[in-house]
Amino acid sequence: MEVGKTESIPMEEENQKRVILVGMDGSRESTHALQWVLQDFCTEPYNIIIIHAQPTASRMTRALAAYFRKCSRSLKTFEEGVKKNTEDIFARAMKECTEKNVAPELKAVTGDARNVLCKAVEQYSAEMLVLGSHENGFTKRLLCRSVIDHCAHHARCFVALVKKKGAWIILN
């Protein structure tokens, strides 16, 4: 840069939409979380991304599928079931969104839900991650490696836990 000249630095658009991620797993609780977002945030300029973490077949199942034809059919059936489940989840989500005139982005990612959601927060620079709470006790959450607990500690944004009687916001 020459002396006396200035470079213009591109400014971010003032009307750029902020991102809210909604984790959907097909449960009533996750549908309730989506409804909460649509009720409280659809009037603001938010980009709503609905994300579903698809389960994977274990490595052992894939290794066996190479050797046994029957396992290969089971793996194919599993994958078809996962695809159908994802389509059903997105159909229910779209029904809720069209009632509120909201057009969300739908993302299906294969992997462990805890990691998928935390990576999505970073990838989309989400301002908030919204999850439905199954209202499990502390012991069950600890033993079952809770998605909510993991995201509350590792997601780099606000995490909203939507329960039947309201939402809790966890500040990270």
MILUMGU-198784 format. One record per residue (C-alpha): x, y, z; residue in one letter. Coordinates in steps of 0.001 Angstrom, whole numbers, padded with zeros to 6 digits, always signed. Layout:
BEGIN
XYZA...
//
This chain:
BEGIN
+000000+000000+000000M+001336+003379-000969E+001637+006246+001449V-001368+008546+001305G-003688+005909-000209K-006309+004145+001777T-007870+000811+001051E-011505+000252+001630S-012257-002642+003930I-015482-004418+003030P-018068-003974+005734M-020477-006742+006682E-023994-006234+005499E-026144-004606+008144E-029074-006797+007180N-027116-010043+007282Q-029233-012729+008907K-028033-014333+012096R-028063-018125+012339V-030053-020315+014711I-029434-024057+014582L-032215-026406+015667V-031210-029992+016393G-033948-032425+015347M-034008-036113+016267D-037620-036958+015476G-038834-036758+019068S-041725-034663+020355R-039190-032697+022362E-037227-031627+019286S-040457-030673+017493T-041398-028586+020541H-037977-026898+020363A-038591-026005+016708L-042026-024621+017596Q-040412-022495+020315W-037945-021051+017798V-040670-020358+015249L-042855-018677+017854Q-040165-016476+019392D-037675-015843+016600F-039437-015929+013228C-040131-012184+013377T-036401-011391+013574E-034006-011626+010626P-032744-015101+011495Y-031616-017864+009199N-032980-021049+010740I-031047-024218+009994I-032595-027530+011002I-029927-030169+011429I-030366-033895+011882H-027489-036184+012845A-027920-039504+011091Q-026570-042562+012902P-023872-044639+011261T-023544-048387+011032A-020712-049545+013245S-017321-050403+011760R-017848-054012+012772M-021073-054227+010770T-019324-052802+007712R-016424-055216+008069A-018791-058170+008343L-020806-056939+005370A-017787-057538+003154A-017737-061214+004182Y-021361-062124+004632F-024050-061435+002090R-026753-061453+004759K-025011-058674+006686C-024732-056724+003461S-028526-056837+003099R-028909-055800+006744S-026591-052852+006206L-028583-051769+003151K-031832-052081+005122T-030299-050003+007933F-029222-047280+005512E-032674-047217+003880E-034266-046896+007325G-031982-043998+008223V-032863-042229+004972K-036614-042745+005517K-036358-041517+009115N-034523-038376+007992T-037138-037679+005329E-039918-038055+007923D-038167-035694+010349I-037674-033051+007664F-041286-033416+006451A-042583-032731+009989R-040179-029813+010365A-041240-028297+007046M-044901-028624+008017K-044243-026614+011188E-042223-024016+009265C-044686-023524+006419T-047427-022790+008951E-045287-019836+010120K-044142-018850+006597N-040528-019661+007401V-038167-021305+004913A-035425-023067+006880P-032353-024816+005543E-032421-028570+006109L-029141-030377+006777K-028620-034089+007368A-025150-035044+008546V-023911-038537+009314T-022189-038958+012656G-022531-038728+016408D-025085-036028+017244A-022850-034426+019863R-020008-033845+017413N-022256-033030+014448V-024037-030251+016329L-020870-028679+017740C-019192-028730+014310K-022300-027216+012712A-022235-024355+015228V-018720-023492+014068E-019369-024134+010370Q-022405-021838+010188Y-021236-019348+012853S-024461-019959+014719A-025584-017517+017348E-027725-020099+019137M-028180-023880+019206L-031678-025001+020193V-032310-028528+021480L-035360-030240+022905G-034862-031625+026390S-035978-035169+027186H-035797-034095+030852E-033665-037045+031910N-032187-037031+035382G-028516-036344+036090F-027560-040022+036405T-029183-041036+033125K-027600-038076+031312R-024217-039030+032735L-024474-042708+031850L-025969-042166+028371C-023499-039445+027339R-026128-036779+026832S-026090-034711+023641V-027368-031716+025616I-024623-031930+028234D-021939-032231+025558H-023269-029294+023531C-023745-027156+026632A-020041-027577+027422H-018521-027572+023924H-020701-025545+021526A-019306-022059+020985R-022640-020254+021142C-025693-019889+023335F-027440-023217+023873V-031194-023191+024471A-032681-026246+026136L-036396-026258+025458V-038507-028091+027989K-042252-028575+028060K-042695-025558+030310K-040215-023122+028784G-036589-022831+027782A-033308-022563+029617W-030492-020628+027990I-026951-021696+028825I-024286-019088+028295L-020979-020363+026958N
//
